[in-house]
């Protein structure tokens, strides 16, 4: 089918074969359509990556909130200015 979009080809290695077998178990209606199974695998992989990245961001924000202010009072007033005064210009 003509298209202006990029096309991609993939060789069915042992790893791809195992992935297609697993996909066929998950989506049995598409067992005889490897192209559809590959598309399903790509979509599922993208969803997993996006979910993982979102969760990591949430975890980082929670860690910042949990540790924010933990060192309040650990340094005397004016400590940062004094430290910067020791730096060469």
C-alpha positions in Angstrom: 0.0 0.0 0.0 1.5 3.4 -1.0 2.4 5.7 1.9 4.5 8.7 2.5 5.3 7.4 6.0 8.5 5.6 6.9 8.3 1.8 6.8 10.3 -0.5 9.0 11.2 -4.1 8.5 12.1 -6.6 11.1 13.7 -10.1 10.9 12.0 -12.8 12.9 14.9 -13.8 15.2 14.4 -16.2 18.1 13.6 -13.3 20.4 11.0 -11.9 18.0 9.5 -15.4 17.5 9.1 -15.8 21.3 7.6 -12.3 21.5 5.1 -13.2 18.8 4.2 -16.5 20.5 3.6 -14.6 23.8 1.5 -12.0 21.9 -0.5 -14.7 20.2 -1.4 -16.1 23.6 -2.4 -12.6 24.8 -4.3 -11.7 21.6 -5.5 -15.1 20.2 -7.8 -13.5 17.6 -4.7 -12.1 15.9 -2.7 -15.4 16.1 -2.5 -15.6 12.2 -1.6 -11.9 11.8 2.0 -11.3 12.9 2.0 -7.7 11.6 -1.0 -7.0 13.9 0.7 -8.8 16.8 3.9 -6.7 16.3 1.8 -3.5 16.3 0.1 -4.7 19.5 3.5 -5.4 21.1 4.8 -2.0 20.1 1.7 -0.3 21.6 2.0 -2.4 24.8 5.7 -1.6 25.1 5.1 2.1 24.6 2.4 2.0 27.3 4.8 0.3 29.7 7.6 2.8 29.0 5.3 5.7 29.4 3.8 4.3 32.7 7.3 3.6 34.0 8.5 7.1 33.2 5.5 8.7 34.8 5.9 6.6 37.9 9.6 7.5 38.1 8.7 11.2 37.9 6.1 10.8 40.7 8.6 8.9 42.8 11.2 11.8 42.4 8.6 14.4 43.3 7.6 12.4 46.3 11.2 12.1 47.4 11.7 15.8 47.0 8.6 16.5 49.1 9.6 13.9 51.7 13.2 15.3 52.1 12.5 19.0 51.7 13.6 20.9 54.7 15.4 17.9 56.2 18.6 20.0 56.8 16.9 23.1 58.0 19.0 24.5 60.8 22.0 22.2 60.0 24.0 25.2 58.8 24.4 28.6 60.6 22.9 31.8 59.1 25.2 33.3 56.5 27.0 30.0 55.8 26.3 30.0 52.0 27.6 33.6 51.6 30.7 32.7 53.6 31.3 29.7 51.5 30.9 31.6 48.3 33.3 34.2 49.6 36.1 31.6 49.6 35.6 30.9 45.9 37.8 32.6 43.3 36.2 35.2 41.1 
